[in-house]
Amino acid sequence: MKVKYKDRRNTNSKKWDSCYEKYGEKDLLPFWIADMDFEAPEAVKDALKEFVDFGVFGYFDPPKSYIESFITWESTYHNYQVKDEWIRFSPGVVPAINWLIQSLTKENNSILIMTPVYYPFKEAIVNNNRNLVENYLVEKNGKYIIDFDDFENKIIANEVKLFIFCSPHNPIGRVWTKSEIKTVMDICKKHKVYVISDEIHQDIIMSGNSQTPTATVGDYDNILVTLTAATKTFNLAACKNSFAIIPDEFIREKFDNFKQTIRINEGNSFGYIAIESAYNYGRPWLNKVLEIIENNYIEFKGLITKKLPLAKVFDLEGTYLGWVDLSAYLDDKESAGEFLKNNCNLAFDYGEWFSSERKYSKYFRINFATDTSNVILAAERIVEILGKRGK
Ligand SMILES: Cc1ncc(COP(=O)(O)O)c(C=O)c1O
């Protein structure tokens, strides 16, 4: 199985071509937004070509076979038996998070997240005039764990109505264990807190780890909505079709009623075609991609920690996004992201974007879903510049 790396410069790639807009510098090597520099599986391209050759692009119903391909994927690779009537469309996981905030909570209600976390979570809360509550993950022996007491106390103190869970967790790369998920969910159930479980990275799992869908850990139907997609799994972000899984009739009705007010009920025909074919035929491609990502992470960690022994490259259990702490090499006022942009011409997600405080300004997030040569180049530039600081 071959996975092809593509030079995406001058193709309207956000990652490569919007770097200047985002960072204000030309010629940065980009490792920020979470998509891959790999061509989609051959079967996806073939299915799209066939559709293009047919040549009629009128109104289109979501194919039953598309829904079936997703149900089969969930059952085969996640042991999650999803029913057809639970599935709802949204053009992306982030839109669905915003819609669910509006469906399930009211203005000024408190919504909880575990920081550092994917920053559109906090933006969705703030933009919808809800109260942002943060449960900070705790770094212990080089690994992030959940402070369950703080989690429950924050729920009680703030009368939290909704928790947005990131599983696996972007940016710290944790794949939560069944027991961690169960503890979190039992607390939410006890306090009648709705949960959105964002599982968009569910298929990007490194060897030795095992992903558990939140819905399979216990009976949480009356508080839980799971969001997922083929977006990260098969590099199909442009397809704009994602899944909301809503087993509970009452929550579904709230979601459906909200959807009636915005009338966005189905996606784009190209997306349906691409995603169905990826779920049906893309597994060998995904296996190869997982190998490349894991190898890139190992290469990067090896090069960095060999020359910068006080740098922390956190274990990558899942996602293709690495989390790195450069505190030992930076001055008080320096931001890791800003420093690496200015001194190494590298564009990473800045640590400070991932919480409401500037708590993580000495950290950065690196996207490993690219050619190994790019990852090595980034590591070499970092080592060369920071190595001069002599620690
Ligand atoms: C945790 C998480 N959720 C959602 C998204 C984006 O989802 P979408 O493009 O479907 O809105 C990302 C992309 O990086 C992500 O990491």
The ligand as an ORCA input file, in Angstrom:
! r2SCAN-3c Opt
* xyz 0 1
  C     -10.929     17.835     18.424
  C     -11.326     18.412     17.096
  N     -12.627     18.598     16.824
  C     -13.027     19.100     15.635
  C     -12.114     19.453     14.655
  C     -12.573     20.044     13.357
  O     -13.758     19.508     12.953
  P     -14.518     19.984     11.658
  O     -13.517     20.357     10.611
  O     -15.346     18.816     11.312
  O     -15.369     21.160     12.080
  C     -10.751     19.261     14.909
  C      -9.749     19.630     13.897
  O      -8.596     19.769     14.165
  C     -10.356     18.734     16.155
  O      -9.061     18.517     16.433
*
